Amino acid sequence: MRTPLAYGCILLSLCLLPACGTRTDAPAPAPAHAWKKPWQSDKSLPAWIADPTEGGTRIAAYGSAEYRSSESRSERRDRAMAAARDELARMLRLRIRNAVRDYLADSGGNVTTFTDSVSQQIAEGSVSGTYQRDEFENEKTSELFVWVVADAKVAGELAKSVVQAAAQSASTDPGAAHLKAKAGSDQGFAELDRLLERQQR
């Protein structure tokens, strides 16, 4: 005959049986961030990473810098800024070189030396007139993106800068002399300005 104590042990063992099986309770969710930095986003990258020039309406580029434990965030921003300015200078060199080559296509001579030198000169000078417009940090990788934009005056005076550079080299460079002469008229200058604008888009 089973005693009350025996029945109690049986009931206790039945109650403990689920504990030996598979746990059905879900793990506790990870705590949400209580505070978000303004440059962070959980949804998507900012639009300026996909289209830094905003459809060709501005002279702009972005650069990025991966996370390094040995440097501060300020140093990481400086690296991203330098990368953005290098990219912007590269874009400007290409834009000016292509526009000037098209503009001097009727010269019949070799204008490669002039177009390369003038594009390099103006691109390097224009980079100094850029500023940081925005920044974004990837929450998962801590990679920092910086958007750099050229001052509106830089974009508006590209043709003028090209003509000035040509004037400085006109006495020794046939290509520069030809550009200076061609851009001397209002119509010629407008054509150069139009070619530079077309290269941006």
C-alpha positions in Angstrom: 0.0 0.0 0.0 1.4 3.3 -1.1 1.7 5.9 1.6 0.8 9.6 1.2 4.5 10.3 1.0 4.9 8.0 -2.0 1.9 9.7 -3.8 3.5 13.1 -3.1 6.8 12.0 -4.7 5.0 10.7 -7.8 3.1 14.0 -8.2 6.3 16.0 -7.8 8.1 14.0 -10.4 5.2 14.5 -12.9 5.4 18.3 -12.4 9.1 18.3 -13.0 9.0 16.3 -16.3 8.5 19.3 -18.7 11.6 20.8 -17.3 13.6 17.9 -18.7 12.2 18.4 -22.2 12.7 21.1 -24.7 12.2 24.7 -23.5 9.5 26.5 -25.3 10.0 30.0 -23.9 11.6 32.4 -26.4 14.8 34.1 -25.6 14.6 37.7 -24.3 14.9 40.3 -27.0 18.0 42.3 -27.3 17.7 45.7 -25.6 16.9 48.5 -28.1 19.3 51.4 -28.3 18.1 54.1 -26.0 19.7 56.9 -28.0 20.5 57.2 -31.7 23.3 59.4 -33.0 22.0 61.8 -35.7 24.1 60.3 -38.5 22.9 56.8 -37.8 20.1 55.0 -39.6 18.6 51.5 -39.2 16.6 51.8 -42.4 18.9 52.6 -45.3 21.9 54.5 -46.5 21.3 58.2 -47.2 20.4 59.1 -50.8 23.6 61.1 -51.3 25.6 57.9 -51.2 23.8 56.6 -54.2 23.7 59.9 -56.0 26.2 62.5 -54.5 25.7 65.0 -57.3 21.9 64.8 -56.9 21.3 64.2 -60.6 24.2 66.4 -61.8 22.9 69.5 -60.0 26.0 70.0 -57.9 29.8 69.2 -57.9 30.0 66.6 -55.1 31.4 63.3 -54.0 31.6 61.1 -50.9 34.4 59.2 -49.3 34.4 56.5 -46.6 36.8 55.3 -43.9 36.6 51.9 -42.2 36.8 51.6 -38.4 40.2 51.4 -36.7 40.4 50.9 -33.0 43.7 52.8 -32.9 42.2 56.1 -34.0 39.5 58.6 -32.9 36.3 59.3 -34.7 37.7 62.7 -35.7 40.7 61.0 -37.3 38.3 58.6 -39.1 36.3 61.6 -40.4 39.5 63.2 -41.7 40.3 60.0 -43.7 36.8 59.9 -45.1 37.0 63.6 -46.0 40.3 63.1 -47.8 38.9 60.2 -49.8 35.9 62.3 -50.8 38.1 65.2 -51.9 40.3 62.9 -53.9 37.2 61.5 -55.7 35.8 65.0 -56.3 39.2 66.1 -57.8 39.2 63.0 -60.0 35.7 63.8 -61.3 36.6 67.4 -62.0 39.8 66.5 -63.9 37.8 64.1 -66.1 35.0 66.6 -66.6 37.3 69.5 -67.6 39.6 67.4 -69.7 36.7 66.0 -71.8 35.0 69.4 -72.2 38.3 71.1 -73.3 39.1 68.3 -75.7 35.7 68.6 -77.3 36.0 72.4 -77.4 39.4 72.3 -79.1 38.5 69.5 -81.5 38.7 71.9 -84.4 42.2 73.0 -83.6 43.7 70.2 -85.6 46.7 69.9 -83.2 47.6 67.9 -80.2 46.0 69.5 -77.2 46.5 66.6 -74.8 49.3 68.3 -72.8 47.2 71.5 -72.3 44.0 69.7 -71.4 45.7 67.4 -68.9 47.6 70.3 -67.2 44.6 72.7 -67.1 42.3 70.0 -65.7 44.8 69.1 -63.0 45.4 72.7 -62.1 41.7 73.7 -61.8 40.7 70.4 -60.0 43.3 70.9 -57.3 42.3 74.5 -56.8 38.6 73.7 -56.7 39.0 71.1 -54.0 40.0 73.8 -51.5 36.5 75.3 -52.0 34.7 72.3 -50.8 32.9 71.6 -47.5 31.3 68.7 -45.6 27.6 68.6 -46.2 26.7 65.5 -44.3 28.0 62.3 -42.8 26.7 58.8 -42.0 28.1 56.0 -39.8 27.2 52.4 -40.5 25.9 51.0 -37.2 27.2 47.5 -37.8 30.6 48.2 -39.2 31.3 51.7 -37.9 32.4 52.7 -41.4 32.1 56.5 -41.7 30.8 58.1 -44.9 31.3 61.9 -45.6 29.6 63.9 -48.3 31.7 66.7 -49.7 30.2 69.5 -51.9 31.9 72.2 -53.9 30.9 75.8 -53.3 28.4 77.0 -55.9 30.9 79.6 -57.0 33.3 76.8 -58.1 30.7 75.2 -60.4 29.6 78.6 -61.8 33.1 79.8 -62.7 34.6 76.6 -64.2 34.6 78.1 -67.7 36.2 81.3 -66.4 38.9 79.3 -64.6 39.7 77.4 -67.8 40.0 80.6 -69.9 42.3 82.1 -67.2 44.5 79.1 -67.2 44.7 79.2 -71.0 45.7 82.8 -70.9 48.5 82.1 -68.6 49.9 79.4 -71.0 49.0 80.9 -74.3 52.5 82.2 -75.1 54.0 78.8 -74.9 51.2 76.3 -75.6 49.3 76.3 -78.9 46.3 74.5 -77.4 46.0 77.2 -74.7 46.4 80.0 -77.3 43.7 78.5 -79.5 41.3 78.1 -76.5 42.0 81.7 -75.4 41.2 83.0 -78.9 38.1 80.9 -79.3 36.7 81.8 -75.9 37.3 85.5 -76.5 33.9 86.0 -78.0 30.7 85.7 -76.0 29.5 82.9 -78.2 32.8 81.0 -77.8 32.7 81.4 -74.0 29.1 80.2 -73.9 30.0 77.1 -75.8 32.7 76.2 -73.4 30.4 76.8 -70.5 27.8 74.6 -72.1 30.3 71.8 -72.6 31.4 71.9 -69.0 27.8 71.8 -67.9 27.0 68.8 -70.1 30.0 66.9 -68.7 28.5 67.2 -65.2 25.3 65.3 -66.1 
